[in-house]
Amino acid sequence: MKPTAPLRAIAPAFVVPGPSGVAIRTRLKGLRPEDEKVLREVGALLGALASRDLKVRCAEGMAHSKDTWAARKRELTPLSSSRWAGALTKATHHQWALARRCQAAHLRGLEAGIRMIRHRLSLPIGTKGAKKAPGGYRTRQEWHAKSRRLRVLEDRLAAAQADAAAGRVRVVRGGKRLARSRHNLEAARLTEAEWRARWEAERWFCQADGEAGKRYGNDTIRVSPDGEVSIKLPTPLKHLANAPRGRYALPVRVRFAHRGGKWADRVEANGAVAYRIHYDVARGRWYLTASWQIPVAPTVLLATALADGVIGVDMNADHLAAWRLDPHGNPVGHPRRFPYDLTGSAGYRDAQVRHALTRLLHWAQTCRVRAIAVEDLDFAAEKTREKHGRKRRFRQLVSGMPTSRLRARLTSMAVATGIAVIAVDPAYTSRWGAQHWQEPLTSPTRKTTRHDAAAVAIGRRAQGHPIRRRTAPPPHDRSDRAGHRTVQAGPGTLRREEPRHRIPGPRTRSAPPGRGTNAGDQSVQHRSGRSTEHEPWQQDPLPLSFEKRFLRPGVE
């Protein structure tokens, strides 16, 4: 028998902490052409300064310090203002830090690809792979092409490691994807004028950090409780002011439909609120985004969140499969499915995810459950080209699943409803759920899918129960009794997630455990000429005196 691979350790479940910030958005309606002109000039001027500051910051590399930050701010202050300079340098710092994180992720991807190619090149051509590791390449031509790609990846890795050691990053203000689309406008379905408009709008800069204690929480972009918006103009654009102290007041009144009351309370209390004004070229609309920090809600205890049961949720490419479990880990009622469509624009996909999560939270409130269990998924290492090169549809499927966005949105939306989100280890949930729960939960009127069974497995893991189902004991009049089948592994039992190990020896009282050479290989259904408990049975020869006296009388 082929030995099975050891199971990896299962990480304990934990309650996901709540969000630390809030962002809301509204539209700037009714702007006049002269108002839009002022916003464009402000955005273009500050965008040019942001590009210049980012260039200086990237040139500094790892030599950055508080003194160099202050020097950059002093250089930008005469060209804008002290507050605009602070917002510019802070945005530059965050953008450089994000580029460094992306650089580290790129290094990990290159290293994983190189390891995978080396592994597959070391195998003979045509070697079949297993579930966990792919085999060798199919043909000699593919082997040769991958050996050349290995040299390319090694050169890229060496260059990336040199950049990381020197603190160099590659940043494109406006986005690398939009910059590359300039060289292929037909594929992007854009004209040169349309591309230029999007490129300029993406490189504009018109955002200000909040300041606690200032009037309405921000002195650069100020929004009063009644919705009046005014902007502190940079020094070169003071001549465009239409309000005192070099400000430009927009002739519009804004209103936040979502969290408007909380925003108004914070503004009236002069709490810090950051604002960003941006332009959507495709729609031809101006938007205002307000954001502020909130204290992280205290994380409830895991036992408290699971007191009324849990709803296990299995995320898939086109729907959320959910099932409610009682406090003892038993499925209650019928499974629920919340579909969503991940095709189309980014805004449409985001709306689909929010709608599915809204329906899930409403159902949880109806069931009076205070916990939702989800998998702590991370497909960063599972969608590499070198591991699943031929499985293009699978790579696209995995890449399209909004794992991080779904969990972040679920966490922020669940806080408002008082529902805790529990993250569990995703190891073996689909496999063991289908093995132990799919068939028992299927009935003539209900067809349980593999995803529904996985939802049950996720919920049980969040509760600390083993995924395997507890089997019912047999009647007590049987010889094997019920002792060995009624044992339920507790939450603290080691290796409780593994399948039960077979108890050696027969399970009847006719022989002690381990008796008989064939006790470990009993052919119960096909047992011609052999016993299920002992070695092949043969009758002992009768004594000669017994045979002569009773079977063959008269024979001496």
GUTI-439381 format. One record per residue: z, y, x of N, C-alpha, C, O in turn. Coordinates in steps of 0.05 Angstrom, whole numbers, plus 5000, padded with zeros to 4 digits. Each point is the difference from the previous one (the first is absolute). Example, Ala and Ser with C-alpha at 12.3 -4.5 7.8 and 13.67 -1.06 7.14 Angstrom:
515648865264500050244982500050245018501350005021 497350214972500150245016501450224985500450225010 
This chain:
500049765017500050244983500050255018501450015020 497050194972499750245016502650174997500750054977 500650035044502550164997499450274988498050135007 503749964976499750264987501050225018501949965015 496950274982500850235016502750114990500550004976 501250085042502650104991499750264984498350165006 503449874974499950244983501350235014502049975014 496850264982501250245013502450094984500349944976 501450215037502550094987499450204978498250165003 503249824975499650174977501950245002502449965002 496550284998501650245002501550054974498949944979 503550165022501550054975498850224984498750185011 501749814963499150214982501850255003502349985007 496550254987501550255002499050204979497749984990 504050205002499350214981498550235014501050105020 496749974971498450215013501250274994500650064977 499950105044501250274995498050184985497649965002 503550234984498450184984498550205017500550025024 497750144963498550205015501850235009502150054989 497050095032501550235010498650274995501050215009 496849794976498650244994498549984974499549784989 499750455000498550024975497650185005500350215013 497449724976497650175001498750004973499649804987 499850445003498750044974497750195004499950165018 498149824964497650155003499150124974500449884979 498450355022498850134976497550145009499450045023 499150044957497450135005500350314998501450104983 497250045035499950294998497650084983497750005009 502850054966497950074981499650304997501950155003 495649924991499550284994499750185025500550244998 498949655025499750175024497350154998498049894992 502150365016497650175001498549955027501249895019 496350194982498549965026501350145023500049905022 501250344974501350145022502649855009500750015023 500649864958502449845007499249765017501349935020 496649944972499049775016499150095028500449855019 498450384982499250105027502350055018499949935024 502350184965502450045017501249735009500749975023 499449834959501049745008498349875021501149875018 496350164980498249895020500450135027500149865021 500250404980500450145025502749935013500249965024 501950024959502649925011499949715011501049955022 497749874963499849725009498449985025500749845018 497050314984498349985024501450115025499949885021 501550354976501450125022502349815011500149955024 501549964957502249825009499049735009501249885018 496650034971498849755010499050025029500449815015 498450424992499250045027502450005019499949895022 502250244970502450015016501349725003501049935021 498949914957501049735001498449835020501249845014 496250194986498349855019500650085029500249835017 500250434987500750085027502749905009500349915023 501750094959502649905008500049705004501449905018 497049964966499949715004498749935027500849805013 497250354995498849965026502050035023500149855018 501550374980502150045020502049785000500949915021 499950004955502149794999498949745011501549865014 496050074981498949755010499750025031500349805014 499250444996499750035029502749965014500249915023 502050164963502749975012500749715004501349925019 497949914961500749715003502949954998501450104982 499749755037502849935001501750215011502549975001 496450255009501550225012501050194979501050225007 498949714968500950184978503050035001501549815005 499450434988502950054999500550234981498150124989 504449955007500650234982499050265012499250184984 500849855041499050245013497050044995499150224993 499349565010497250024995499450054971498150144993 503549744989499750054971500550304995498550134985 503649985026500650284995497850185012499450214988 499549725034497850165012497550004982498850204997 500649574992497749994981500550174976498250134990 504249865000500750174977499850295006499150164983 501749925041499950295007497050095002499450234994 498949595015497250075002498750034973498250174997 502649684983498850014974501250224982498750084981 503750025025501350204983498450254997499750104978 499250035043498550244996497449964984499050194988 499949575013497549944986500449934971498149984984 504449975008500649934972502650134991499950224990 502349645014502750114995501949795010499249785008 503350294993502049815011500249754983500349785010 499650264964500349774981497549835001500149755000 497650385000497549845001499949855027499049775001 501950355021499949875026501949765000499349795011 503050234976501849774998498749774984500349775008 498350304970498749794984497849875016499649764998 498950405017497849895015500949815022499049785003 503050305013501049835021501349754990499849795012 501650234966501349764988497949804990500349765005 497650344982497849834991498649875023499349764999 500350395023498849885024501749785012498949805008 503750244993501849805011499949744983499849785011 500250254963499849764982497349865004499949754999 498050405004497349885003499849855026498949795001 502350325021499949865025501749754999499249795011 503150224976501749764997498649784984500249775006 498450314973498549814984497849875017499549764998 499150405018498049895018501149805020498749805006 503750255003501349815019500649744986499749785011 501250234964500649754985497449854995500049755002 497950394991497449864996499049885026498849795000 501750355022499249895026501549745007498849815010 503850194983501549755005499049774982499849775009 499550294966498949804983497349905010499349764998 499150425013497449925011500449825024498549815004 503450245012500649835023500849724991499149805011 502650194969500849744989497749844989499849765004 498350384983497749874989498249895022498949784998 500750385023498349905023501349765013498649815007 504050204997501449785013499849744983499649785011 500750254963499849774982497249895001499649755000 498350424999497349905002499449865025498649805000 502350305022499649875026501349735002498949815010 503650184980501449745000498549794983499749775008 499350324969498649814982497449915013499349764998 499150425014497549925012500549815023498649805004 503450265013500649825022500849724990499349805012 502250194967500949744989497649844990499749765006 498550374980497749864989497949935022498749794998 501150375022498249935023501149775016498449855012 504250114988501249775015499649744986500449795013 498850214962499749754985497149905003498250165004 501349584993497349905001498350114976501250064979 496349965025498250104979500049804977499749765004 500750354972500049834976502749904992500249854980 501950225035502749904992500850134974499850244996 501249604986500950104974502750125003501749925015 498750294969502650145000501949904979499349834984 503150275017502049934981500650244982498650205001 503449784982500750234982501050245016499550224992 502049735029501350225014498450105023500350235008 497949625003498450085024497249914997499549774993 498550405012497249924998499349825023501349995021 496549864976499149825021498050145019499950245001 498649595013498050115018497650114986499749974976 498650165039497650124988498049784994500049785012 498250274969498349794989497749935019499349775003 499550435008497749965017500450125028501850155004 496449775014500050115027499350295000501150165016 497149924966499250284999502350184991500550225010 501149684970502350154991502150025022501350215003 499049575012502050005022499250215021501750145010 495749884996499150195019500350294990500850175016 498649884959500350274989502950085000500650235006 501249594988502950074999501150045029501850165004 497149705015500950045027499250295010501550125014 496149974977499350275006501750204985500850215011 499949734964501750184985502850015013501350214999 499649575013502650005013500050215023502050145003 495949885012499950195021500050294989501250175012 497549874966500050274988502850074991500950235005 500549594981502750064991501950045023501850174999 497849685023501850045023499650285012501950135009 495649964992499550285010501250214981501150195010 498649764964501250194981503150005003501350214998 499849565006502949985003501050155025502050144999 496549825023500850145024499850314997501850145009 496149954977499850294996502250104981501150225005 499549634974502150084981502750005014501750184995 498949625022502550005014500350235019502250115003 495649975010500150235018500550254984501650175009 497249864968500550244983502950014990501350215000 499849554993502749994990502050075022502050144995 497449775029501850065023500050295007502050125007 495750014990499750285007500750194976500250245004 500249644972500750174977497650134987500350194985 497249715021497650114987499549874974500349754997 499050414983499349904973497350114992499150205010 499649664971497550084990500450094971500449844982 499450425013500550114974497550174991498950145016 500449834959497850164989501150144975500649884980 499650385022500850164977497850004979497750095005 502949804972498049974979499449714994498849934980 502049895039499649724995497749885016497850115000 502749665013497949875015497849894983497650015007 503149904969498049894982498050214991497649964999 503550274994498250224991498350105024497750074996 503449935028498550095023497749815006497850085008 502749664989497849805006497950014978497749945006 503050124970498050014978498050225005497849994987 502750205030498050215006497549885013497850114996 502449675018497849885013498449804982498049895008 503050074967498749824981500550114972501549884985 497250345009500550134974498949844977501050024978 496849835027498949844978501949794990500349964976 501049905043501949804992502450124986501149884982 499750365026502350144987499250144974501750104986 495649915008499050134976500850294999500950104980 498750045043500750285002497750155013498549895016 501250354976498250185014501550145022502449995002 496150155015501350135022501850234991502150045011 497150104967501750214990502549894987502250115003 497649664983502349884987502049905022502450034997 496449845023501849915022501450235013502349985006 496250244999501250235014502350124983502150085011 497549934962502150104983502549835001502350105001 497449634998502349835002501350025028502549995002 496050025019501150025027501750255003502149985011 496950244980501550255002502649994983502150095009 497749804967502349994982502249825012502350064997 496949725015501949825012501450115024502349935006 496550265008501150125024501650254994501250125018 498849984957501650234993502949935002500849764999 500950445004502949975002501350214983499750245005 501749674974501550194983502449854989500149934976 501950035041502449874991502450135015499750085023 502549934963502450145010502449824995500349884979 501550125041502549844998502050154984500050254999 501849604987502150134984502250115018500449915022 500950294967502250145014502450034980499850154981 502349705025502350024982501350275003500350115022 500550014956501350265000498050234996500950224993 496549745012498150204995499450024970500749824984 498150405008499550044972498049794990497849975010 503049884970498549794987499349775020498249854995 503350145027499749775018497750015019499649815016 498850414985497850025018499050285000499450124979 500650005045499150285002497150035008498950224999 499849565009497250025008498249954976498250174994 502149614992498649954974502249994979501549814998 498750404986502250034981499049944972497950114992 503649734994499449944972502550064984502149865004 497850334978502350074984500549804978498249854993 504150144994500549814979498150034976499549814986 499450445010498250034978497149935007498250034984 501349885041497449905009498350205015497749945005 503350295003498450195015499849915030502149935012 495550074999499549915027499150235017498350164992 503049875031499350215019500149885028501549825006 496850295012499649905027500550225020499150234996 502449715025500450195022497649985018499549805013 498950424988497549995015500550015030501950145008 496449735008500350035029499450285009498850164985 502049915039499750275009497150105000499650234992 498449615017497350114999498850044972498050134997 503349774982499050024973501950184983499949984975 501650205037501850174985498550184981501150094980 496449985027498650194984499249894973499150154982 501149595014499349884974502449984981499749904978 502650215030502449984983499750174975498950225000 502149674978500150144974502850024989500450074977 501649875040502850014993501650115023498950005023 503550104973501650125022500549805022500049754995 500650355029500749855024497949805009500649785008 496950304989497849835010499649744986499349805012 501250194962499749764985497650024981499150224993 499949555000497849984980500949834977500649775003 499550354974500949874975497649904985498150154994 501949594999497949894985500450054970502349984990 495650104995500350074972500149754982498749994980 502949815028500249764984503049934997501750105015 498849734966502749894995499849705001498449884985 503150005033499949715003502449874986502050134995 497649634997502149844987499749715009497849884999 504450015009500149725009500849834976502250024989 495949815003500649824977501949785007501649914983 498350005042501849785008502350115017499450155020 503049794973502450105014500150305001501250125018 497750014961500150294999502850114998500650215011 501149664974502750094997501649995026501450195006 498349595008501449985026498950215020501650115016 495849944983498950205018501150284994500750155017 499449914957501050264991503050045008500750215010 500949584986502850025008500350055030501750155009 496649725007500250035029499150285008501250125018 496749984970499050265007502050224993500450185015 500849804961501950204992502550005018501350205003 499349565009502349985018499250075029501749975018 495950124986498950065027500149765019500650035024 498949744965499849765017497349995014498050104989 502049775034497549995016497949844985500449774992 497250355005497749874988497550065017499450235005 499249575003497550035016497650004981500049854980 498050315026497650024984497549965017500050065024 498049844963497449975012497850064980500049904978 498150275030497750074984497549875012499550055024 499149804961497649865010497850014979500550044976 497149925034497650034983498649734999499449875020 499950044956498549754995497150084997499250104979 499249845041497250085000498449854978498350114987 502349635010498549844981500450104971498150004984 504350095010500650104973499850304997499750114978 500350035045499950294999502650124989499850204985 502549695022502550094990502050055022499949885021 501950314974502250065018502649884989500450004976 501249895042502549864993502350115016499750095023 502749904965502550085013501949764999500649894978 500450035045501849785003502750105009500250145020 501949794966502850075007501549755008499749794987 501950235034501549775010502750095010500350225010 501649614987502750065011501549735005499249794990 502950235025501649775007502249964980501050194988 499649565007502249934982501849815015499249855017 503450154976501849805012499349724992499549954976 500549875043499449734993502149884982502450025006 496749864973501949884981501649785013498849845015 503850134980501549795012499049734991499549954977 500149875043498949744995502249824986502249985010 497049914968501949824985500249745015498249925015 504049944980500449745012498149804988499250034977 500049785039498149804990501149844977498549954981 504049985020501249854978500150174975499749894978 500850375024500150174977497350034987499850004975 498150035041497350024989499149754986498450014981 502649765028499149744989501849904978499849774991 502150405000502049904980498749924974500949814987 496950345004498749944975497449855004498350014982 501349875040497549865005498150165017500750215010 496949704993498050135017497249944989499649804986 498650375020497149964993498649965027499850185016 499149584988498449945024497150094996498849944979 500150195040497350124998498449895024500850035023 496949864971498149905020497650194999498650014980 500850125042497850195001497549855009500049855019 497850214966497449885005497950215002500550244996 497049685008497950195004499250164975499050225002 501649664974499250144976502150014979499550104978 502949805027502150014980502849955013500249905023 501850164962502849945007500949784981500050034976 500949745035501149784985503050025000501250015022 500150004955502950054998501249794982498849924980 503750005026501549824983502950085002501150065022 500249944955502950064999501749765005499449784989 502750245027501849795006502850084992500850235003 500749584987502850064993501749995025499049935021 503650144977501750005024500249745015500849995023 498549784963500249745013497449915012499849785010 498150394989497449935012498149864982498149895009 502550104965498249864981498050194987500850224992 496649715007498150174987500650034970500749814987 499050445004500650064972497550124987498750175012 500749734964497750114986497349915012499849795012 498350394985497349945010499350195023501150215002 497149705016499250185022498450244989498749984979 501350235036498550244994498050065022500549945023 497350184970497950075019499350294995499450084978 500550085044499450284999497550055018500350025024 497349994964497650035016499550285010501050194988 497449835033499150265010497449955014499349785009 499150444994497449995012500050165026500650244999 498749645023500150135026497350085010499550035024 498650014958497350095007499850304992501450094982 496850055031499650284993501350185021500649925022 499950334970501150205018503049955005501249834987 499850315033502849965007501950104978502049884994 497250344993501650104978500149804976502149974988 495649905007500049814978501749765007501449904983 498450005041501649775008503050074999501649834991 499150405018502850084999501050024971502249924994 496150184988500850014972500349724988501849964983 496549865025500349724990502649885009501449864984 499450185041502549895010502350134985501949854993 498150415003502250134986500249904971502249974990 495649994997500149904972501149724998501649954983 497649885036501249735000503050005005501549854988 499450315031502850025006501650124977502249924995 496650274991501350124977500549794978502249994988 495849855007500349784980502149805009501649904984 498550045042502049815010502850114997501849854992 498650405014502750124997500850024971502449964993 495850114989500650004972500949734990501849984984 496849815025500849734991502749935012501649874986 499050215038502649945012502250144984502249894996 497350364995502050144984500449864973502249994990 495649914999500249864974501749745003501649944983 498149925040501549765005502950065010501649825002 499050445003502650085010500749865026502249915005 495850085012500349895027500150245020498550194997 503349795022500450225019499049955028500750145018 497649654985499049945026497249884998499449844982 498850245036497349895002499749915029500550145019 498749614984499649875026497050005007498449914984 501050195040497250005010500049895028502149985013 495649944996499749895027499850235020498750204995 502549765028499850205022497649935016500149905023 497550174966497549925012499150205022500650234999 498149655021498850165021497649845011500349815014 497350294978497649855008498850115026497649965005 503950195011498950125024498949785019498050055013 503349724989499149805018498449784987499249815013 500350214961498649794986497150074992498749844987 500450405019497350084992498250065025498150154997 502649745025498550055025497349874998499649794988 498550345024497249905000499849755016498449824993 503150155029499849775017501149754988499249785006 502850254976501249774988498549904975499749764996 499250434989498649944975497250125002499150144982 499549815040497450125004498049934979498550184990 501349575002498049914981500950044971498450004981 504250045015501150044973500050304993502150124998 495649994999499850294996501250084972501450204998 498149644982501250064974503049985000501450164987 499749655029502949985002501150255014502150114992 496649985030501050235014499950254982501850175001 496049864984499850224982502149994978501150204991 499549554999502049974980502750085010501550144986 499349775038502650065011500250305006502150124996 495749995015500150295007500250184976501150225001 497849684976500050174976502649994985500350164981 501549665025502549984985501950225009500750025023 500150154958501650245007503049925003501650084984 499049775037502849905003502050235004502050024986 497550155034501850215006500150214978502250104993 495549974996500050204979501449904975501550154987 498149605006501249894976503050005003501550074982 499549845041502949985004501250285000502250054989 496550155024501050275001500150124972501950134993 496049834992499950124973502049864982501350134984 499049615019501949854983502850095006501750044982 498950015044502750095007500650284989502250044989 495950145013500550274990500150014970501650164989 496849684997500050004971502549854989501050074979 499949735036502349844990502650165002501949954985 498350235034502550165003500550164975502350024992 495650094996500450174976501049834976501250114982 498249635018500849834978502649845005501049864983 500150175041502549865007499649705006501849854998 495850085010499349725007499849975030498750175013 502649634998499949965029497749825007499249824985 499650235038497849855010501049835023501150105019 498549644980501049815020497649885014498149904988 501950125039497849895016500949735011502249985011 496049834987500649735009497949915021497950125001 502849685014498249895020497749864985500649834983 496950225023497849884986499249725009498149884991 503550005027499249745012500249784979502049974987 495849895009499849754984500550054970500449804985 499650445005500650054972497849894982500649874980 496950175027497849904984499849695001499649874980 500850025044499749715003502349864986499549814985 502950275020502349864988500350064970500949834985 498350415007500050064971498149824985500849894979 496850075032498149824986501049715002499549844981 501950085040500849735003502349934981500149784989 501750405007502549944985500050114972501549904983 496950305011500350144974497450014983500250034976 497549945035497650034984499749784979499550064977 500849695031499749794980502349994980499549964977 503150075032502149994979499950224980500949974977 498050265030499950234982497450004983499650184984 498749635020497549984985500549834975501249795001 497850314976500349864975497450014985498150135008 501749724970497550014985499250284990497650054995 504350125001499450274990500150215022499550244995 501149695030500250195022499149885026500949785008 497150355004499049915025501150185023499450235001 502349655015501350155021498250005025499149795009 500350445001498350035023501749985026502550004999 496149995023501349995026501550265005502150005013 496850224978501350265004502550034983502050115009 498049784967502550004983502249845014502350085000 497049695011501949835014501150155025502349975007 495950185006500950155024502050224992501950055015 497750074961501950204991502849884996502050125006 498149634983502549874997501349945027502450045004 496049885015501149955027501150255013502050005013 496650234983500950255011502650084988501850105013 498549874960502550084987502349825009502250105004 497449644999502149835009500950065028502349985007 495850085010500750075028501650265000501950025017 497550174966501650244999502849954991501950135009 498549674973502649934990501649835020502449954995 496349955026501449835019499849714993501349845014 497250084965499749724993497749885016498250155008 501949604998497749875012497749994980500450004976 497250005034497650014983499749744985499150004977 501649785035499549744987501649984974502350104998 496649764984501349984973502149785001499749795013 502550264973502149804998499249784981499650064976 500349695033499149784983502349914983502450015008 496949904968502049904981501049725009498449845010 504250104987501049745008499049784981499650064976 500249705034499249774982502449914984502350085005 497349754975502249894984502049855018499349895020 503250114971502149885016500049704999501549875015 496950014968500049714999498149885021499949765003 498750415012498449905021501649955025502250115004 496749715013501649915023500250225021502050005015 496050184987500250205021501850234993500650175017 500249854957501750224991498750275003497550025003 504150204997498850275000501050165024499350245002 502349655015501350165021498050145019500350235005 497849615004498350125021497950184988498550135016 501249904958497950174988501250244987498450174990 504249865009501150244986501150205020501250204992 498449755034501150195020498150245001497649975004 503550274992498550255001500950155025502450065003 495750015014500650155024500950284994498850134983 503449955029501050274995498650215017498449935017 502150324976498650225015500650005030498350095015 504049814994500750005028499349755015500649975023 498249844963499349745013497750045019497950114993 502449795031497850025020497749824992500549784989 497150305016497549854995499749924971498949794994 502250384988499949934972497150034989499449894979 498950275034497350054991498249765006497749994990 503249835027498249785008500049784979501949984984 496049855016500149774981502349815007500949995023 499949874957502249815004499149785019497849894999 504050045019499549785019500649734986502049984984 496449835021500449744988502649875010500449995025 501249904957502449855008499249725008498949854984 501650075041499149735008501549784985502350044992 496349745004501349774987499449994970499050204989 501549584999499549964971501950174984502250075010 497149994965501750164982501249834978500450104978 500249655027501449834981502449895013500550035024 501249844960502549895011499749715010501949885008 495650024992499649735008500249965030500549785009 499150445007500149985029501050275010499450204988 502049805035500950255011497750165011497849895004 502550375001497850165010499049905027501649935017 495750074986498849915025499649705002498949915020 501849944959499749715001497149934994498950104981 499949735035497349914995498050155018500250245003 497949615007498150135019498050184985498950185012 500749774963498050164985501350204981498750094981 503749995025501450194983498750275001500150154981 498749925042498750275002497250004991498850224999 500049554994497249994992499849814977499149775003 501650324973500249834977497450034984499550224990 499049585006497650014984500849914972499749764993 501350434992501149934973497749934981500249814985 497750355015497849954981498249775009498849874983 500950095043498349795010501849815017500050035025 501349794963502049845014499549704996501849844995 495750085007499449724997501149855024499350045023 502549774971501249845021502150135017500749895021 500450344970502150125016502050144982499450064977 502949975033502250134985500150295006499150095021 502150074961500350285005502450075015500450235009 501449574996502550065013500249875028501050115019 498049644983500449855025497349925011497950094990 502249755030497549915013498749794981501349914981 496250025024498649814982501749754993501149875018 499150074956501849804991498749725002497649974992 503949845019499149725001502449824994502250055010 497349754974502149814993500749825023498249895013 504350074992500949835022499449714993500149934976 499249905043499549714994502549864990502250065009 497449764971502249864988501049785019498549895016 504150054982501049775017498649744992499149964978 500649875042498649744995501449834980498749864984 504050135018501549844981499650094971499849844982 500150435014499750104973497249934990499749934976 498350095041497349934992499749714992498649944981 502649885035499849714994501449934974499049834985 503350295010501649924977499050114974500049854980 499050395019499450134975496950034995499149974978 499450085043497250054996498449745003498049964985 502849855033498449755003502049764998500649885021 500350064956501949774997498749745008497649964995 503849875017499149735009498850005027499249795011 500650455002498950015027502350015019501750184998 498349635021502149995020499250145025501550025020 
